[in-house]
Amino acid sequence: MTGIVGGSVTGRDLGAMAGALHAEPWYGEERFEEGDRGLGIRHHDERDRAGWTAWQGDGSAGVLHGAITNRERRGLTDAVLFESVLDEPLETLPGLDGSFALACTDGERLVLATDKLGTRPCYYHIDDRLLFASGLPPVLAGLDDPGIDERGASDMLLLGHLWGEKTLIEGIRALPPATVLEHADGDASTERYWWPEFEPAPVAGYLDSLIGRYRTAMADASRTVAGEAGLWLSGGLDSRAMAGELKRNVETGVLSGLSAYTYDSNPRGAGNPELARRIAARLDVPIEEVRLTPERFLERVEPAIDLTDGMLRWSSMANLMATFALPDERPDVLLEGAGQGELVGEHLTRGHLRCSPAESMYRSEAMVDAADAAALLAADVDPRDSLRAVAARSDERTRRGRIFDAHFGNYYSRMVFASDAVTRSQVGTRVPFAHGDFLAHAARLPPRYQLRTLPGTEIPYSVTQPKLKLVRALGPALAGVPYERTGLAPSWPFGLHVAGFVAKTGLSRLRSRTTYGGRSTLDEWYREHEGMRAFVDGLLDDARDRGLFDGDAVEELRREHLAGEANHVVTGIAAVTTLEHWLQAHFD
């Protein structure tokens, strides 16, 4: 994988850390040493030259994994950027937009920082020295007697990903979003350098301002793409809004070109590829469908688990394994709409905002009941403790503030963008939403625009008003193509979309089709595909014998699924087998 490594290491130790990152034959690598501090970066070389920076000056050096999207506007040369971060990190970093992790040193001090959403992971360990890397293996190799963090394993079994600053290994921490770590004279400190206000903004003019900030964020990200951009396009609203704005940037000369790719998923058989082709045709953008098959999945699932450090269940990133099947002639940078809908109210519902912060996190994030997650783990760990700890650490004074603080500080870095490492192993990526003005506005979303649920139920509406508004404003021609979830064009009124979603989803369930909230393609593959069954069963058998898990509970999970009593593949089975594979490959 591309990324950065370093710390209080030089020479062979620094080289070994860089060597522990995933590599492709065409990757480039740079390493610098100043005093007893070392920095390294693996990158896409000329395929995405704007997606990385390596610099060495007179007695100092820096590496940037990603792209600062407002760098040109701020007049930041390499030297000015890294020297400013070294001299005044808390003053410099809040003004930087884009998706990145960076490190710099003058030989005496080392500064490490993440972007405002934490879209590029960075893990670190501190004892008598500092070690950091974009992946766990380079840091894990430097520990004398590492142990499994059972709380991290508990997070995986409850959420399907991790929460807070923990990892799967005791003593290795995840640097949170918008956080700077400074290390000097054997001492280290971390400090949050940016946070938005969470007080709701007035409704009047909010959506128009959202559209303007979205356009600015998209234009800034587009300027960092040297050649043509690629986009994962579906029949949904987020990717089509992004497609419309990227096409606008092509027409205004900000971007040199745009191509689209699609696959049949979310859910399978619901018509996403055909809708994506209709959207692409209206934009006059070439599009290609990438086929998702059990065989292709099995070829890439283990590398995908490795790329995400075993901290994201494989069912969450199954679709992105299509990246490995992209044609050889493809753009050097690929974007997707992940995270966009959630930032404009689609994830947290109005009901979630009426709970305590810890309960809100449980209701919005847990994929299974806490008791079921606890039963799978041999140790006596309360899965909810992780959520309570995050709530307790928040400095926000209001309930809404603490809920949104936890959401912004964890959901995007530990779940939504954690899978980007899979895509980034093959092509460059950008996250336009890691943009201060856009995020500050999104954090103040008026409650009336928050996702609603059907009265008396936990069933969410299919869409939020901001999502519809974005599509109507950014791509008027695209508002006439039906939205996959509702079967209606975005130009139709909001209330009809809600009714359409209920009718469409309910009918699909009655016909036993894969759909939202029902069984998934992966559930069916495990029951019906011999290779998939062998892969999953082999890991489940091994997990039963590992002291980390309760073997009987793991076996009951498998029995219930194969008997058709429940669908566990995308939740508990994926979480257990993700953990088991990663521990075998990197810990045992």
Phi and psi in degrees as a GROMACS rama.xvg file:
@    title "Ramachandran Plot"
@    xaxis  label "Phi"
@    yaxis  label "Psi"
@TYPE xy
-75.4507  153.599  THR-2
159.535  -174.405  GLY-3
-117.04  155.001  ILE-4
-142.505  164.899  VAL-5
151.526  -160.737  GLY-6
130.634  -143.927  GLY-7
-85.5276  56.7536  SER-8
-140.598  147.703  VAL-9
-144.465  176.911  THR-10
57.3734  -133.35  GLY-11
-62.6236  -36.4439  ARG-12
-63.039  -40.3218  ASP-13
-66.4507  -42.145  LEU-14
-62.645  -37.814  GLY-15
-66.6635  -37.067  ALA-16
-63.7463  -46.0365  MET-17
-62.8672  -37.8627  ALA-18
-67.8937  -18.3779  GLY-19
-80.9  -10.3262  ALA-20
-79.6939  149.369  LEU-21
-56.0879  142.948  HIS-22
-135.206  145.926  ALA-23
-113.975  153.727  GLU-24
-57.045  -26.5446  PRO-25
-94.3026  -0.485771  TRP-26
-64.6877  152.577  TYR-27
-108.604  165.008  GLY-28
-149.395  139.021  GLU-29
-130.68  144.162  GLU-30
-138.218  141.58  ARG-31
-133.177  149.671  PHE-32
-132.391  134.353  GLU-33
-134.988  113.124  GLU-34
61.9059  -129.851  GLY-35
-99.5004  20.692  ASP-36
-111.36  142.115  ARG-37
-132.311  148.361  GLY-38
-132.039  144.27  LEU-39
-143.588  155.006  GLY-40
-145.551  134.267  ILE-41
-105.724  135.758  ARG-42
-146.799  177.069  HIS-43
-87.6317  10.7695  HIS-44
54.817  -130.358  ASP-45
-80.4318  -8.1728  GLU-46
-69.5705  -29.2642  ARG-47
-145.676  70.4956  ASP-48
-63.9347  -28.4694  ARG-49
-81.8538  -2.88307  ALA-50
-93.122  10.1913  GLY-51
-160.96  155.804  TRP-52
-142.711  135.024  THR-53
-131.477  129.432  ALA-54
-142.086  141.895  TRP-55
-137.192  125.562  GLN-56
-109.998  -150.995  GLY-57
-86.4393  89.3019  ASP-58
89.4208  8.10194  GLY-59
-147.504  162.143  SER-60
-153.158  159.735  ALA-61
-154.547  152.335  GLY-62
-133.256  139.352  VAL-63
-125.849  116.873  LEU-64
-98.3646  97.1672  HIS-65
128.49  -163.009  GLY-66
-136.748  130.755  ALA-67
-87.4201  114.283  ILE-68
-77.7379  -19.8214  THR-69
-107.894  21.0605  ASN-70
-64.9214  -44.8459  ARG-71
-63.9818  -41.3915  GLU-72
-63.7212  -31.2977  ARG-73
-89.3363  -2.36879  ARG-74
66.7743  39.2971  GLY-75
-95.9782  100.706  LEU-76
-70.9549  169.431  THR-77
-55.7933  -47.5466  ASP-78
-62.9403  -45.7716  ALA-79
-64.0018  -41.8008  VAL-80
-58.3807  -57.7298  LEU-81
-71.8383  -36.8597  PHE-82
-67.0037  -35.5004  GLU-83
-67.7256  -40.9121  SER-84
-65.1828  -39.7649  VAL-85
-65.1882  -43.9199  LEU-86
-78.3245  -42.3313  ASP-87
-140.461  70.0385  GLU-88
-61.8888  -41.4957  PRO-89
-71.7844  -20.5648  LEU-90
-90.8004  -31.0429  GLU-91
-85.2627  -46.5505  THR-92
-62.4  -36.8479  LEU-93
-59.2273  -23.7826  PRO-94
-88.2684  1.6021  GLY-95
-98.7113  126.834  LEU-96
-106.641  158.386  ASP-97
120.118  174.998  GLY-98
-100.559  112.555  SER-99
-162.13  161.269  PHE-100
-132.318  137.853  ALA-101
-136.738  156.93  LEU-102
-145.099  144.196  ALA-103
-151.053  154.993  CYS-104
-150.517  150.799  THR-105
-112.984  15.6818  ASP-106
92.8942  -24.3698  GLY-107
-109.55  -38.849  GLU-108
-116.79  150.186  ARG-109
-130.422  131.632  LEU-110
-117.836  131.831  VAL-111
-129.135  135.689  LEU-112
-149.053  152.083  ALA-113
-113.213  163.984  THR-114
-79.7298  -179.132  ASP-115
-67.7591  -20.9806  LYS-116
-110.607  -3.6422  LEU-117
65.5281  40.1812  GLY-118
-75.15  -16.4247  THR-119
-117.418  111.692  ARG-120
-65.438  151.134  PRO-121
-146.837  123.965  CYS-122
-116.046  147.906  TYR-123
-146.773  158.228  TYR-124
-137.963  137.615  HIS-125
-131.408  123.919  ILE-126
-133.504  -101.103  ASP-127
-88.3487  -1.98372  ASP-128
-151.618  167.218  ARG-129
-104.601  132.933  LEU-130
-127.205  136.183  LEU-131
-144.152  156.519  PHE-132
-167.243  163.469  ALA-133
-78.0663  -9.55251  SER-134
-135.09  163.784  GLY-135
-72.1223  -40.9384  LEU-136
-54.2667  -41.8047  PRO-137
-62.2598  -34.391  PRO-138
-79.3989  -40.9911  VAL-139
-57.5666  -37.3236  LEU-140
-63.7255  -21.6221  ALA-141
-90.6418  -0.602908  GLY-142
-92.3315  137.842  LEU-143
-74.6799  -44.4037  ASP-144
-140.667  70.825  ASP-145
-69.6543  151.852  PRO-146
-130.67  156.442  GLY-147
-75.5926  133.025  ILE-148
-84.3932  104.966  ASP-149
-64.9737  -25.0288  GLU-150
-69.7267  -35.1225  ARG-151
-66.3031  -41.7754  GLY-152
-62.9959  -37.888  ALA-153
-62.7672  -41.6042  SER-154
-56.8403  -44.8435  ASP-155
-59.7475  -40.5622  MET-156
-74.9561  -25.4624  LEU-157
-89.6457  -43.6532  LEU-158
-107.428  -27.1316  LEU-159
88.0654  3.6945  GLY-160
-160.945  179.903  HIS-161
-98.4478  167.904  LEU-162
-142.266  142.585  TRP-163
80.816  -152.175  GLY-164
-101.815  -0.915872  GLU-165
-75.2813  162.56  LYS-166
-128.035  -167.624  THR-167
-79.7457  -8.09527  LEU-168
-118.439  128.442  ILE-169
-59.8241  134.575  GLU-170
90.0834  -9.99994  GLY-171
-106.412  124.608  ILE-172
-111.503  155.441  ARG-173
-96.1338  128.25  ALA-174
-73.6878  121.097  LEU-175
-66.8661  168.504  PRO-176
-59.998  152.922  PRO-177
51.2001  41.6608  ALA-178
-127.858  141.562  THR-179
-117.083  135.697  VAL-180
-111.399  129.937  LEU-181
-118.855  132.496  GLU-182
-128.998  124.209  HIS-183
-156.626  141.608  ALA-184
53.9393  34.9833  ASP-185
81.1045  -4.55197  GLY-186
-107.711  146.929  ASP-187
-132.295  147.693  ALA-188
-141.701  148.933  SER-189
-121.681  145.308  THR-190
-149.294  137.768  GLU-191
-75.9837  129.103  ARG-192
-103.069  -9.56244  TYR-193
-153.661  141.642  TRP-194
-156.653  144.379  TRP-195
-86.4901  167.695  PRO-196
-84.7854  144.256  GLU-197
-110.548  4.57663  PHE-198
-66.6246  129.914  GLU-199
-58.3892  139.617  PRO-200
-82.8193  159.682  ALA-201
-60.8985  147.265  PRO-202
-67.5229  -40.3103  VAL-203
-58.7253  121.329  ALA-204
79.8338  -2.31505  GLY-205
-63.3031  -48.5026  TYR-206
-67.8726  -36.8535  LEU-207
-63.3207  -40.3484  ASP-208
-67.4648  -36.3661  SER-209
-60.1003  -44.1074  LEU-210
-62.1774  -43.7055  ILE-211
-62.4341  -42.551  GLY-212
-70.0859  -35.3487  ARG-213
-61.9442  -44.3168  TYR-214
-62.6691  -40.0374  ARG-215
-64.1678  -44.7794  THR-216
-62.1929  -41.5459  ALA-217
-66.9904  -40.5563  MET-218
-65.6863  -41.7132  ALA-219
-61.3544  -44.1841  ASP-220
-65.8192  -39.324  ALA-221
-61.7073  -34.9103  SER-222
-66.5809  -17.2745  ARG-223
-90.9098  0.912038  THR-224
-98.761  115.04  VAL-225
-71.1714  -36.5813  ALA-226
-117.524  -145.781  GLY-227
-73.04  145.363  GLU-228
-101.224  152.111  ALA-229
-112.407  159.047  GLY-230
-146.13  132.569  LEU-231
-75.27  120.474  TRP-232
-120.833  133.082  LEU-233
-128.136  -167.214  SER-234
-90.2865  7.74835  GLY-235
-81.785  -173.77  GLY-236
-93.8394  -35.7335  LEU-237
-64.574  -48.8274  ASP-238
-69.0041  -31.8423  SER-239
-73.456  -34.158  ARG-240
-63.0055  -42.3964  ALA-241
-65.2398  -39.846  MET-242
-61.6725  -43.6811  ALA-243
-61.7182  -40.1253  GLY-244
-75.4425  -36.7593  GLU-245
-63.8401  -40.0917  LEU-246
-63.3284  -38.8714  LYS-247
-60.9744  -39.1829  ARG-248
-68.4726  -29.9815  ASN-249
-66.4671  -45.4483  VAL-250
-66.4232  -28.1683  GLU-251
-93.2337  1.84898  THR-252
85.0351  4.83339  GLY-253
-72.7898  -34.3742  VAL-254
-124.344  142.942  LEU-255
-82.157  -22.3541  SER-256
-178.62  168.715  GLY-257
-146.688  133.275  LEU-258
-126.778  154.385  SER-259
-125.395  152.621  ALA-260
-134.193  150.088  TYR-261
-143.57  165.517  THR-262
-149.048  162.023  TYR-263
-91.3252  97.9672  ASP-264
-163.899  179.827  SER-265
59.577  50.9712  ASN-266
-94.9799  168.107  PRO-267
-66.084  139.061  ARG-268
82.4397  6.78111  GLY-269
-94.029  2.44606  ALA-270
95.8019  12.6519  GLY-271
-57.9509  -46.7801  ASN-272
-59.2727  -41.4245  PRO-273
-66.2763  -42.1417  GLU-274
-64.3948  -40.2384  LEU-275
-61.7811  -39.5435  ALA-276
-65.3176  -36.6475  ARG-277
-66.3549  -40.1807  ARG-278
-64.2406  -46.2849  ILE-279
-61.8191  -38.0133  ALA-280
-64.0951  -40.1623  ALA-281
-67.4118  -27.006  ARG-282
-92.1188  -6.86249  LEU-283
57.9849  49.3111  ASP-284
-118.085  130.941  VAL-285
-65.785  144.011  PRO-286
-138.953  146.591  ILE-287
-136.296  135.474  GLU-288
-89.9999  133.548  GLU-289
-105.599  124.499  VAL-290
-79.0633  135.467  ARG-291
-105.187  120.027  LEU-292
-131.626  159.233  THR-293
-58.3446  -38.0059  PRO-294
-64.7657  -43.5262  GLU-295
-65.9981  -39.5713  ARG-296
-59.8834  -46.8425  PHE-297
-65.9544  -28.9496  LEU-298
-67.403  -28.497  GLU-299
-118.906  -5.92098  ARG-300
-65.4678  -40.2367  VAL-301
-67.8201  -45.66  GLU-302
-58.5949  -35.4638  PRO-303
-65.704  -40.3251  ALA-304
-62.0947  -42.3848  ILE-305
-63.2949  -42.2447  ASP-306
-64.8724  -28.8245  LEU-307
-101.996  15.2348  THR-308
58.0925  30.1853  ASP-309
66.3173  14.616  GLY-310
-112.518  19.4601  MET-311
-147.262  120.239  LEU-312
-59.2155  142.032  ARG-313
-64.0259  -24.2793  TRP-314
-66.8483  -22.3271  SER-315
-74.5945  -19.7153  SER-316
-123.525  13.8586  MET-317
-57.8793  -39.6714  ALA-318
-64.7094  -36.8785  ASN-319
-71.2751  -10.68  LEU-320
-66.4177  -13.4634  MET-321
-62.8259  -19.9126  ALA-322
-56.0574  -36.2696  THR-323
-68.5952  -15.1504  PHE-324
-104.256  9.12333  ALA-325
-63.8282  150.388  LEU-326
-63.7975  155.97  PRO-327
-60.7928  -39.6001  ASP-328
-86.9786  93.8228  GLU-329
-141.664  161.509  ARG-330
-62.6222  156.172  PRO-331
-82.1912  -13.3687  ASP-332
-131.654  132.671  VAL-333
-124.71  129.685  LEU-334
-112.049  160.862  LEU-335
-146.26  162.979  GLU-336
-88.0078  7.32901  GLY-337
-55.8645  134.828  ALA-338
92.448  -21.6011  GLY-339
-65.167  -50.5329  GLN-340
-62.5706  -39.671  GLY-341
-63.7706  -35.6581  GLU-342
-70.8735  -18.3287  LEU-343
-112.986  35.639  VAL-344
99.381  5.19136  GLY-345
-82.4725  -22.943  GLU-346
-92.0957  -59.2901  HIS-347
-76.2119  127.15  LEU-348
-92.8837  168.981  THR-349
-60.301  -35.7209  ARG-350
-63.9075  -36.8704  GLY-351
-62.2039  -30.19  HIS-352
-80.4036  -7.22331  LEU-353
-96.5356  -3.02772  ARG-354
-92.7283  171.703  CYS-355
-66.2719  157.715  SER-356
-55.5055  -44.6639  PRO-357
-66.2181  -41.2709  ALA-358
-67.6949  -36.3578  GLU-359
-60.8687  -44.788  SER-360
-62.1114  -41.3663  MET-361
-63.0612  -45.3504  TYR-362
-71.5252  -30.3624  ARG-363
-89.0507  -24.5197  SER-364
-112.841  -30.1505  GLU-365
-66.4043  133.027  ALA-366
-92.2548  -18.4696  MET-367
-139.915  169.255  VAL-368
-66.1325  143.615  ASP-369
-58.7443  -36.7958  ALA-370
-65.1252  -37.8325  ALA-371
-68.1159  -38.8384  ASP-372
-65.4082  -43.2128  ALA-373
-63.07  -34.832  ALA-374
-65.6749  -27.2666  ALA-375
-77.362  -18.7469  LEU-376
-99.2843  133.978  LEU-377
-69.309  -36.1517  ALA-378
-73.928  156.774  ALA-379
-87.1645  85.2689  ASP-380
-123.389  129.579  VAL-381
-84.1097  113.196  ASP-382
-58.2734  -26.192  PRO-383
-76.2312  -15.059  ARG-384
-59.0329  -34.7243  ASP-385
-61.9274  -40.4072  SER-386
-71.4902  -39.9102  LEU-387
-63.3582  -38.326  ARG-388
-65.3087  -41.2339  ALA-389
-64.2993  -42.8177  VAL-390
-61.8594  -39.8344  ALA-391
-68.9696  -27.0314  ALA-392
-81.508  -13.4689  ARG-393
-68.7638  139.073  SER-394
-91.0404  -2.24862  ASP-395
-68.1616  147.748  GLU-396
-96.2768  -21.0192  ARG-397
-104.714  160.089  THR-398
-61.7657  -47.0372  ARG-399
-58.3818  -43.2242  ARG-400
-60.8696  -43.1812  GLY-401
-68.616  -36.8496  ARG-402
-65.8636  -47.9611  ILE-403
-69.129  -33.4944  PHE-404
-61.7309  -44.3981  ASP-405
-65.5454  -38.8708  ALA-406
-64.2322  -51.1257  HIS-407
-67.5055  -31.9022  PHE-408
-85.0011  -10.0366  GLY-409
-134.944  -45.2768  ASN-410
-60.2537  -42.6618  TYR-411
-78.4854  -43.1289  TYR-412
-74.5503  -37.4264  SER-413
-94.0958  -13.1157  ARG-414
-128.226  -68.1699  MET-415
-57.9902  -51.5092  VAL-416
-96.6872  1.47331  PHE-417
-63.0477  -31.4614  ALA-418
-76.7984  -10.6586  SER-419
-59.3582  -24.3494  ASP-420
-60.5139  -30.0561  ALA-421
-66.2076  -51.6619  VAL-422
-61.9527  -42.849  THR-423
-68.4178  -15.4686  ARG-424
-69.5507  -19.3454  SER-425
-116.528  -33.0456  GLN-426
-141.099  162.791  VAL-427
-70.422  154.117  GLY-428
-131.301  158.068  THR-429
-137.892  146.264  ARG-430
-120.505  94.0142  VAL-431
-58.8824  -25.7986  PRO-432
-74.6789  -11.1196  PHE-433
-77.7501  65.7749  ALA-434
-137.81  121.079  HIS-435
-54.6035  -49.984  GLY-436
-64.6274  -42.0354  ASP-437
-65.0005  -45.7807  PHE-438
-65.5752  -39.8126  LEU-439
-61.5788  -36.9791  ALA-440
-73.0165  -42.9165  HIS-441
-61.8633  -34.906  ALA-442
-66.6857  -18.4067  ALA-443
-105.664  25.6062  ARG-444
-53.7433  124.428  LEU-445
-60.9284  141.723  PRO-446
-54.8859  -30.3468  PRO-447
-65.7308  -18.7302  ARG-448
-95.7997  -0.506557  TYR-449
-72.0564  149.999  GLN-450
-57.2797  135.824  LEU-451
-105.278  162.483  ARG-452
-119.343  157.042  THR-453
-61.9976  138.119  LEU-454
-50.6185  129.648  PRO-455
75.9675  9.58852  GLY-456
-135.09  173.686  THR-457
-100.708  8.16432  GLU-458
-77.5646  117.623  ILE-459
-77.8189  152.797  PRO-460
-62.0654  160.986  TYR-461
-77.912  -17.7085  SER-462
-158.97  159.654  VAL-463
-110.197  158.106  THR-464
-62.2131  -38.2088  GLN-465
-60.0445  -36.0217  PRO-466
-64.2425  -44.1396  LYS-467
-63.5283  -41.327  LEU-468
-63.0406  -41.0835  LYS-469
-60.1407  -46.7462  LEU-470
-64.6217  -44.1934  VAL-471
-62.4569  -36.1469  ARG-472
-82.8961  -39.8193  ALA-473
-85.8807  -26.6995  LEU-474
-145.038  72.23  GLY-475
-51.9917  -36.8084  PRO-476
-67.6376  -24.364  ALA-477
-83.8867  -14.5463  LEU-478
-71.9766  -8.2507  ALA-479
-94.249  -6.99519  GLY-480
-89.2575  128.632  VAL-481
-55.5076  146.591  PRO-482
-84.3453  128.311  TYR-483
-56.248  -40.6677  GLU-484
-69.5358  -30.7225  ARG-485
-111.13  -19.5615  THR-486
79.6602  3.75267  GLY-487
-115.361  151.187  LEU-488
-71.0972  146.663  ALA-489
-57.3394  -20.6143  PRO-490
-69.1231  -16.4688  SER-491
-74.7271  157.135  TRP-492
-62.4631  152.817  PRO-493
-55.0859  -46.1559  PHE-494
-60.2916  -35.849  GLY-495
-70.2472  -30.1539  LEU-496
-65.4014  -39.8374  HIS-497
-61.6563  -47.9771  VAL-498
-63.2931  -39.4299  ALA-499
-64.206  -38.8357  GLY-500
-64.8385  -45.6777  PHE-501
-61.0939  -45.6196  VAL-502
-66.5352  -45.3157  ALA-503
-66.7144  -44.3592  LYS-504
-69.6973  -42.8998  THR-505
-61.5559  -41.4969  GLY-506
-65.3185  -40.3187  LEU-507
-62.763  -39.593  SER-508
-66.5905  -39.6143  ARG-509
-62.1035  -32.3425  LEU-510
-88.5749  5.664  ARG-511
61.4969  35.0182  SER-512
-91.5524  157.802  ARG-513
-67.1856  134.574  THR-514
-160.396  178.228  THR-515
-62.3128  127.452  TYR-516
80.228  -2.46586  GLY-517
-107.223  -158.509  GLY-518
-72.489  156.513  ARG-519
-112.655  169.896  SER-520
-58.9908  -39.3971  THR-521
-65.3735  -36.1788  LEU-522
-57.9902  -43.8578  ASP-523
-70.3185  -40.5  GLU-524
-58.7592  -41.4636  TRP-525
-64.7149  -37.633  TYR-526
-74.6276  -29.6379  ARG-527
-115.083  -21.8993  GLU-528
-101.737  124.101  HIS-529
-61.128  -44.3233  GLU-530
-65.8069  -40.2613  GLY-531
-64.3093  -41.506  MET-532
-61.9528  -42.8842  ARG-533
-65.2588  -41.6107  ALA-534
-61.9744  -51.1249  PHE-535
-67.8978  -45.5676  VAL-536
-64.4385  -36.1594  ASP-537
-61.2044  -42.9146  GLY-538
-72.1027  -36.6691  LEU-539
-64.4254  -39.9859  LEU-540
-61.1752  -43.1354  ASP-541
-66.9614  -38.8479  ASP-542
-63.9141  -35.3746  ALA-543
-60.1784  -30.0277  ARG-544
-92.4944  -5.11067  ASP-545
-87.226  133.597  ARG-546
-63.3044  -14.7235  GLY-547
-66.7669  -33.664  LEU-548
-106.032  158.413  PHE-549
-86.1766  108.312  ASP-550
-59.1605  -39.2688  GLY-551
-66.2672  -38.9449  ASP-552
-67.3244  -37.7746  ALA-553
-63.0535  -43.4388  VAL-554
-65.2406  -37.7068  GLU-555
-66.109  -34.5092  GLU-556
-59.9123  -46.3115  LEU-557
-65.6482  -44.6557  ARG-558
-60.5099  -45.6988  ARG-559
-61.9838  -38.9049  GLU-560
-68.7003  -49.3488  HIS-561
-67.9116  -25.2235  LEU-562
-80.7659  -5.73074  ALA-563
78.1704  13.103  GLY-564
-80.4002  -20.5437  GLU-565
-160.46  166.758  ALA-566
-114.407  103.739  ASN-567
-110.433  -5.62357  HIS-568
-63.0912  -48.4275  VAL-569
-73.7711  -12.1344  VAL-570
-111.089  -98.4176  THR-571
-62.8485  -43.0339  GLY-572
-65.7946  -42.6679  ILE-573
-63.1151  -39.4766  ALA-574
-66.4968  -46.7521  ALA-575
-62.3059  -45.6399  VAL-576
-72.8675  -29.6116  THR-577
-62.514  -49.3369  THR-578
-59.9934  -46.2045  LEU-579
-62.961  -44.5292  GLU-580
-62.0051  -47.1814  HIS-581
-64.629  -40.1605  TRP-582
-65.2094  -39.141  LEU-583
-64.1746  -41.4244  GLN-584
-77.4593  -29.7786  ALA-585
-128.615  -11.5684  HIS-586
-116.337  -43.875  PHE-587
